């Protein structure tokens, strides 16, 4: 009887972890509404934020900025390195930009305002592949490094905290179920 109860608790815990970790999230770039700006220092770089976060296929990045003064350009790796704004993959100017991360791998974004990218207003986001989103690989493992180029940029927040909280609750339920 006790082993049957443990099996049920384990199954429920596993289902809740898998369901919770597969939900797509809207992630505010830099974790705050005023993050899309020239960073005041390298420690204020958006790439620092992005390096600490876990981005999954289906997540969306959200930028809040003054669309009259700035824009977000999705660019190639080469355009990112050179701060080349002339031929972006996509250009967003609405001040409330939402970009869905629809594949694994790196996404490159720079400011469209003159001179801003050169001063560090840019970000590389690395989206984990499906094999890296398994429960065992998702918690506690560092994000792939987006630092392919020297220089400052600003970063996003992590959805891993929800998963860690879910793990703690599940562990508590499992321990209580054993007694």
Secondary structure, DSSP 8 states (H G I E B T S, - for coil): -HHHHHHHHHHHHHHHHHHHHTS--EEEGGGSTT-SS--SSGGG-HHHHHHHS-EETT-EEEEE--TTT--EEEE-HHHHHHT--TT-SEEE-SSEEEEE--SSEEEEEEE-STTTGGGT-EEEEEEE-GGGGSHHHHSS-------SS-S-------SHHHHHHHHHHHHHHHHHHH-
